């Protein structure tokens, strides 16, 4: 579990093919301070498992499924990436709940300098989880949605403050670049729970109130 608050900009030092994926060696002296084999580190928003650590560097294996779903399939030596260690219990949740399970990719379309808004295109199937003033993760960065336009593709916009532009890869992105997207997991859970409730009502099954005062399907 992560927060979407990037700890440092790492550097890809090597990309080597392995069976069913790629192995990345990343320089990240901050996130490797206490990292060990088996720990989780988010790389551009993708939760990956540390294989080795040495001298401020760590290696991770990225399987073909992750490469297919994320922008890591395009990563190259020398590229900067956003890094964040897994959240520890008791720490402040400065961003929002981020799993590191990328839902897909979006394409940066441009920035309206006058309005101070940056817009992205994403698959329409993901737009239903976005709401104005809600949260979205872009390349591992927790951001607030400022607007949503449905369609195929759909669009959303965010306001990027100077600190975010300076301390993350978003300040290095250009129009046409692909970025990783993770929508709010709470919205996905709510959709599934609501769908089950609506289906029960459509089928004529009465809803009953549970001990906690919530509604659940009668059994």
C-alpha contacts under 8 A as a table, 3 or more apart, distances in Angstrom:
res1	aa1	res2	aa2	distance
1	X	86	X	5.53
1	X	87	X	5.82
1	X	97	X	6.99
1	X	98	X	5.85
1	X	99	X	4.85
1	X	100	X	6.99
2	X	5	X	7.97
2	X	42	X	7.71
2	X	84	X	7.32
2	X	85	X	7.15
2	X	86	X	5.12
2	X	87	X	5.09
2	X	96	X	7.99
2	X	97	X	6.32
2	X	98	X	4.85
2	X	99	X	6.01
2	X	100	X	6.97
3	X	87	X	6.80
3	X	93	X	6.00
3	X	94	X	6.41
3	X	95	X	4.93
3	X	96	X	5.15
3	X	97	X	5.44
3	X	98	X	5.42
3	X	142	X	7.06
4	X	45	X	7.72
4	X	84	X	7.62
4	X	94	X	7.91
4	X	95	X	5.42
4	X	96	X	6.56
4	X	97	X	7.67
4	X	98	X	6.27
4	X	137	X	6.67
4	X	140	X	5.41
4	X	141	X	4.59
4	X	142	X	4.27
5	X	84	X	7.06
5	X	94	X	6.77
5	X	95	X	5.98
5	X	140	X	7.70
5	X	141	X	6.02
5	X	142	X	6.35
6	X	9	X	7.77
6	X	82	X	6.05
6	X	83	X	5.73
6	X	84	X	5.23
6	X	140	X	7.09
6	X	141	X	6.36
6	X	167	X	7.75
6	X	168	X	6.92
7	X	30	X	7.37
7	X	31	X	7.32
7	X	82	X	7.60
7	X	83	X	5.87
7	X	84	X	5.18
7	X	85	X	7.62
8	X	28	X	7.27
8	X	30	X	6.78
8	X	31	X	7.59
8	X	82	X	6.29
8	X	83	X	5.52
8	X	84	X	7.12
8	X	167	X	7.11
8	X	168	X	7.50
9	X	28	X	7.31
9	X	80	X	6.07
9	X	81	X	5.51
9	X	82	X	4.98
9	X	83	X	6.08
9	X	167	X	6.97
9	X	168	X	6.28
9	X	169	X	7.34
10	X	26	X	6.42
10	X	27	X	5.43
10	X	28	X	4.79
10	X	80	X	5.50
10	X	81	X	5.15
10	X	82	X	6.27
10	X	83	X	6.31
11	X	26	X	5.54
11	X	27	X	5.14
11	X	28	X	6.96
11	X	77	X	7.81
11	X	78	X	5.85
11	X	79	X	5.69
11	X	80	X	4.56
11	X	81	X	6.10
12	X	15	X	7.54
12	X	24	X	7.00
12	X	25	X	6.10
12	X	26	X	4.60
12	X	27	X	6.48
12	X	75	X	7.90
12	X	76	X	6.78
12	X	77	X	5.06
12	X	78	X	5.18
12	X	79	X	5.40
12	X	80	X	6.38
12	X	81	X	7.28
13	X	24	X	7.55
13	X	25	X	5.40
13	X	26	X	5.45
13	X	27	X	6.60
13	X	77	X	5.25
13	X	78	X	5.97
14	X	24	X	5.80
14	X	25	X	5.16
14	X	26	X	7.27
14	X	76	X	7.53
14	X	77	X	5.27
15	X	22	X	6.57
15	X	23	X	5.82
15	X	24	X	4.83
15	X	25	X	6.68
15	X	75	X	7.99
15	X	76	X	6.72
15	X	77	X	6.50
16	X	22	X	5.59
16	X	23	X	5.25
16	X	24	X	6.65
17	X	21	X	6.17
17	X	22	X	4.42
17	X	23	X	6.23
18	X	21	X	5.34
18	X	22	X	5.12
18	X	23	X	6.41
19	X	22	X	7.57
20	X	63	X	5.69
20	X	64	X	5.44
21	X	61	X	7.10
21	X	62	X	5.48
21	X	63	X	4.24
21	X	64	X	4.66
21	X	67	X	7.38
22	X	61	X	5.82
22	X	62	X	5.23
22	X	63	X	6.57
22	X	64	X	7.76
23	X	59	X	6.76
23	X	60	X	5.68
23	X	61	X	4.43
23	X	62	X	6.14
24	X	59	X	5.45
24	X	60	X	5.39
24	X	61	X	6.38
24	X	62	X	7.55
25	X	57	X	6.77
25	X	58	X	5.72
25	X	59	X	4.42
25	X	60	X	6.75
26	X	57	X	5.49
26	X	58	X	5.47
26	X	59	X	6.24
27	X	56	X	5.93
27	X	57	X	4.34
27	X	58	X	6.62
28	X	31	X	5.74
28	X	32	X	6.16
28	X	56	X	5.60
28	X	57	X	5.69
28	X	58	X	7.35
28	X	83	X	7.64
29	X	32	X	5.30
29	X	33	X	6.33
29	X	55	X	7.71
29	X	56	X	4.15
29	X	57	X	6.67
30	X	33	X	5.54
30	X	56	X	7.57
31	X	34	X	7.03
31	X	35	X	6.58
31	X	41	X	7.71
31	X	83	X	7.18
31	X	84	X	6.75
31	X	85	X	6.03
32	X	35	X	4.64
32	X	36	X	7.66
32	X	53	X	6.89
32	X	56	X	5.68
32	X	57	X	6.78
32	X	58	X	7.00
33	X	56	X	7.33
35	X	39	X	6.26
35	X	50	X	7.72
35	X	53	X	7.21
36	X	39	X	5.76
36	X	50	X	6.75
36	X	51	X	7.91
36	X	52	X	7.01
36	X	53	X	6.50
37	X	49	X	7.68
37	X	50	X	5.19
37	X	51	X	5.13
37	X	52	X	5.64
37	X	53	X	7.27
38	X	49	X	5.54
38	X	50	X	5.21
38	X	51	X	6.41
39	X	49	X	5.66
39	X	50	X	5.40
39	X	86	X	7.93
40	X	47	X	6.25
40	X	48	X	5.55
40	X	49	X	4.73
40	X	50	X	6.14
40	X	85	X	6.44
40	X	86	X	5.84
41	X	47	X	5.75
41	X	48	X	5.52
41	X	49	X	6.49
41	X	50	X	7.04
41	X	83	X	6.75
41	X	84	X	5.70
41	X	85	X	4.63
41	X	86	X	6.04
42	X	45	X	5.13
42	X	46	X	4.96
42	X	47	X	4.31
42	X	48	X	5.97
42	X	82	X	7.64
42	X	83	X	5.56
42	X	84	X	5.16
42	X	85	X	6.35
42	X	86	X	7.41
42	X	100	X	6.30
42	X	140	X	7.06
43	X	46	X	5.08
43	X	47	X	6.51
43	X	48	X	6.99
43	X	81	X	6.35
43	X	82	X	5.66
43	X	83	X	5.06
43	X	84	X	7.07
43	X	139	X	7.98
43	X	140	X	7.19
44	X	81	X	5.69
44	X	82	X	4.79
44	X	83	X	6.53
44	X	139	X	4.33
44	X	140	X	4.88
44	X	141	X	7.98
44	X	180	X	6.98
45	X	82	X	7.36
45	X	83	X	7.82
45	X	100	X	5.38
45	X	101	X	7.72
45	X	102	X	6.99
45	X	137	X	7.37
45	X	138	X	7.19
45	X	139	X	4.85
45	X	140	X	3.33
45	X	141	X	7.15
45	X	180	X	6.69
45	X	181	X	7.81
45	X	182	X	7.82
46	X	70	X	7.85
46	X	100	X	4.73
46	X	101	X	6.12
46	X	102	X	6.15
46	X	139	X	7.96
46	X	140	X	7.14
46	X	180	X	7.95
47	X	99	X	7.36
47	X	100	X	4.40
47	X	101	X	6.47
48	X	60	X	6.34
48	X	61	X	7.34
48	X	62	X	7.26
49	X	60	X	5.87
49	X	61	X	7.26
50	X	53	X	7.46
50	X	58	X	6.58
50	X	59	X	5.94
50	X	60	X	5.13
50	X	61	X	7.94
51	X	58	X	7.16
51	X	59	X	5.41
51	X	60	X	5.41
51	X	61	X	7.33
52	X	58	X	5.43
52	X	59	X	5.34
52	X	60	X	7.57
53	X	56	X	7.02
53	X	57	X	5.54
53	X	58	X	4.24
53	X	59	X	6.63
54	X	57	X	5.23
54	X	58	X	6.39
62	X	66	X	6.28
62	X	67	X	6.66
63	X	66	X	5.48
63	X	67	X	6.37
64	X	67	X	4.92
64	X	68	X	6.03
65	X	68	X	5.11
65	X	69	X	6.34
66	X	69	X	5.22
66	X	70	X	5.96
66	X	72	X	7.82
67	X	70	X	5.37
67	X	71	X	6.92
67	X	72	X	5.63
67	X	73	X	4.73
68	X	71	X	7.94
68	X	73	X	6.78
69	X	102	X	7.17
69	X	103	X	7.31
69	X	104	X	5.55
69	X	105	X	7.23
70	X	73	X	6.66
70	X	102	X	6.72
70	X	104	X	6.09
70	X	105	X	6.08
70	X	179	X	7.79
70	X	180	X	5.79
71	X	74	X	5.75
71	X	75	X	7.15
71	X	105	X	6.79
71	X	178	X	6.26
71	X	179	X	6.06
71	X	180	X	6.01
72	X	75	X	5.04
75	X	79	X	6.79
76	X	79	X	5.72
80	X	169	X	6.72
81	X	168	X	7.76
81	X	169	X	6.31
82	X	139	X	7.09
82	X	140	X	6.64
82	X	141	X	7.98
82	X	168	X	6.00
82	X	169	X	6.34
83	X	140	X	7.80
87	X	91	X	7.13
88	X	91	X	5.89
93	X	96	X	6.35
93	X	97	X	7.71
95	X	142	X	5.46
95	X	143	X	7.77
96	X	135	X	7.09
96	X	142	X	6.56
97	X	184	X	7.57
97	X	185	X	7.73
98	X	101	X	7.98
98	X	137	X	7.38
98	X	182	X	7.68
98	X	184	X	7.54
98	X	185	X	7.69
99	X	185	X	7.87
100	X	140	X	7.53
100	X	182	X	7.43
101	X	182	X	6.71
102	X	105	X	7.87
102	X	180	X	6.38
102	X	181	X	5.72
102	X	182	X	4.83
103	X	126	X	7.92
103	X	180	X	7.80
103	X	181	X	5.87
103	X	182	X	5.06
103	X	183	X	6.85
104	X	180	X	6.15
104	X	181	X	5.47
104	X	182	X	7.04
105	X	122	X	6.69
105	X	178	X	6.37
105	X	179	X	5.42
105	X	180	X	4.54
105	X	181	X	5.24
106	X	120	X	6.18
106	X	121	X	5.40
106	X	122	X	4.44
106	X	123	X	7.36
106	X	178	X	5.69
106	X	179	X	5.36
106	X	180	X	6.42
106	X	181	X	6.44
107	X	120	X	5.38
107	X	121	X	5.19
107	X	122	X	6.63
107	X	175	X	7.62
107	X	176	X	5.74
107	X	177	X	5.62
107	X	178	X	4.61
107	X	179	X	6.19
108	X	118	X	7.81
108	X	119	X	6.27
108	X	120	X	4.47
108	X	121	X	6.57
108	X	173	X	7.80
108	X	174	X	6.93
108	X	175	X	5.09
108	X	176	X	5.37
108	X	177	X	5.53
108	X	178	X	6.51
108	X	179	X	7.35
109	X	118	X	7.66
109	X	119	X	5.59
109	X	120	X	5.20
109	X	121	X	6.71
109	X	175	X	4.97
109	X	176	X	6.06
110	X	118	X	5.80
110	X	119	X	5.69
110	X	120	X	7.36
110	X	174	X	7.45
110	X	175	X	5.27
111	X	116	X	7.06
111	X	117	X	5.68
111	X	118	X	4.20
111	X	119	X	6.27
112	X	115	X	5.46
112	X	116	X	5.64
112	X	117	X	5.30
112	X	118	X	6.26
113	X	116	X	4.83
113	X	117	X	6.84
116	X	159	X	6.07
116	X	160	X	7.50
117	X	157	X	6.15
117	X	158	X	5.56
117	X	159	X	4.72
117	X	160	X	7.06
118	X	157	X	5.39
118	X	158	X	5.41
118	X	159	X	6.15
118	X	160	X	7.16
119	X	155	X	6.78
119	X	156	X	5.66
119	X	157	X	4.20
119	X	158	X	6.55
120	X	155	X	5.56
120	X	156	X	5.56
120	X	157	X	6.26
121	X	153	X	6.06
121	X	154	X	5.60
121	X	155	X	4.47
121	X	156	X	6.65
122	X	126	X	7.07
122	X	127	X	7.25
122	X	153	X	5.67
122	X	154	X	5.42
122	X	155	X	6.10
122	X	156	X	7.84
123	X	126	X	5.75
123	X	127	X	6.94
123	X	152	X	6.35
123	X	153	X	5.09
123	X	154	X	6.00
124	X	127	X	5.17
124	X	128	X	7.43
124	X	150	X	6.67
124	X	151	X	5.76
124	X	152	X	4.98
124	X	153	X	5.26
124	X	154	X	4.96
125	X	128	X	6.53
126	X	129	X	5.84
126	X	130	X	7.47
126	X	183	X	7.35
127	X	130	X	5.35
127	X	148	X	7.40
127	X	149	X	8.00
127	X	150	X	6.46
127	X	154	X	6.25
127	X	155	X	7.64
127	X	156	X	7.99
128	X	131	X	7.82
128	X	150	X	7.92
129	X	183	X	6.41
129	X	184	X	6.94
129	X	187	X	5.83
129	X	188	X	6.93
130	X	134	X	6.56
130	X	135	X	7.55
130	X	136	X	7.46
130	X	145	X	7.34
130	X	148	X	6.95
130	X	183	X	7.15
130	X	184	X	7.81
131	X	134	X	5.16
131	X	135	X	7.92
131	X	145	X	6.73
131	X	147	X	7.34
131	X	148	X	6.77
132	X	144	X	7.82
132	X	145	X	5.25
132	X	146	X	5.22
132	X	147	X	5.24
132	X	148	X	6.72
133	X	144	X	5.57
133	X	145	X	5.11
133	X	146	X	5.83
133	X	147	X	7.92
134	X	144	X	5.66
134	X	145	X	5.49
135	X	142	X	6.78
135	X	143	X	5.73
135	X	144	X	4.79
135	X	145	X	5.99
135	X	183	X	7.41
135	X	184	X	6.26
136	X	142	X	5.99
136	X	143	X	5.44
136	X	144	X	6.34
136	X	145	X	6.69
136	X	181	X	7.33
136	X	182	X	6.26
136	X	183	X	5.16
136	X	184	X	6.05
137	X	140	X	5.49
137	X	141	X	5.19
137	X	142	X	4.67
137	X	143	X	6.01
137	X	180	X	7.82
137	X	181	X	5.67
137	X	182	X	5.06
137	X	183	X	6.41
137	X	184	X	7.89
138	X	141	X	5.11
138	X	142	X	6.71
138	X	143	X	7.15
138	X	179	X	6.45
138	X	180	X	5.63
138	X	181	X	5.00
138	X	182	X	6.84
139	X	169	X	7.92
139	X	170	X	7.96
139	X	179	X	5.61
139	X	180	X	4.74
139	X	181	X	6.46
140	X	180	X	7.44
140	X	181	X	7.92
141	X	168	X	7.82
143	X	158	X	6.84
143	X	159	X	7.95
144	X	158	X	6.13
144	X	159	X	7.44
145	X	148	X	7.54
145	X	156	X	6.94
145	X	157	X	6.01
145	X	158	X	5.09
145	X	159	X	7.84
146	X	156	X	7.40
146	X	157	X	5.46
146	X	158	X	5.16
146	X	159	X	6.98
147	X	156	X	5.47
147	X	157	X	5.26
147	X	158	X	7.29
148	X	154	X	7.60
148	X	155	X	5.79
148	X	156	X	4.37
148	X	157	X	6.69
149	X	154	X	5.71
149	X	155	X	5.03
149	X	156	X	6.19
150	X	153	X	7.64
150	X	154	X	4.73
150	X	155	X	6.59
151	X	154	X	4.43
151	X	155	X	7.60
160	X	164	X	6.17
160	X	165	X	6.58
161	X	164	X	5.44
161	X	165	X	6.47
162	X	165	X	5.04
162	X	166	X	6.08
163	X	166	X	5.10
163	X	167	X	6.00
164	X	167	X	5.35
164	X	168	X	5.74
164	X	170	X	7.19
164	X	171	X	7.23
165	X	168	X	5.78
165	X	169	X	7.10
165	X	170	X	5.49
165	X	171	X	3.86
165	X	172	X	7.58
166	X	169	X	7.94
166	X	171	X	5.85
167	X	171	X	7.70
168	X	171	X	6.28
168	X	172	X	7.96
169	X	172	X	5.23
169	X	173	X	6.54
170	X	173	X	5.21
173	X	177	X	6.37
174	X	177	X	5.77
183	X	187	X	7.83
184	X	187	X	5.50
184	X	188	X	6.93
185	X	188	X	5.10
185	X	189	X	6.34
186	X	189	X	5.16
186	X	190	X	6.09
187	X	190	X	5.06
187	X	191	X	6.15
188	X	191	X	5.13
188	X	192	X	6.39
189	X	192	X	5.24
189	X	193	X	6.16
190	X	193	X	5.16
190	X	194	X	5.91
191	X	194	X	5.18
191	X	195	X	6.02
192	X	195	X	5.11
192	X	196	X	6.40
193	X	196	X	5.33
193	X	197	X	6.39
194	X	197	X	5.06
194	X	198	X	6.07
195	X	198	X	5.16
195	X	199	X	6.00
196	X	199	X	5.10
196	X	200	X	6.21
197	X	200	X	5.17
197	X	201	X	6.31
197	X	207	X	7.84
197	X	216	X	7.39
197	X	217	X	6.71
198	X	201	X	5.04
198	X	202	X	6.10
199	X	202	X	5.07
199	X	203	X	6.19
200	X	203	X	5.09
200	X	204	X	6.36
200	X	205	X	5.24
200	X	206	X	7.41
200	X	207	X	7.75
200	X	217	X	6.75
201	X	204	X	5.05
201	X	205	X	5.48
201	X	206	X	6.51
201	X	207	X	7.28
202	X	205	X	7.55
205	X	217	X	7.25
205	X	218	X	6.72
206	X	217	X	6.88
206	X	218	X	6.12
207	X	215	X	6.26
207	X	216	X	5.74
207	X	217	X	4.93
207	X	218	X	5.68
208	X	215	X	5.66
208	X	216	X	5.54
208	X	217	X	6.15
208	X	218	X	5.74
209	X	212	X	7.82
209	X	213	X	5.65
209	X	214	X	5.49
209	X	215	X	4.52
209	X	216	X	6.09
210	X	213	X	5.32
210	X	214	X	5.37
210	X	215	X	5.93
210	X	216	X	6.35
211	X	214	X	7.35
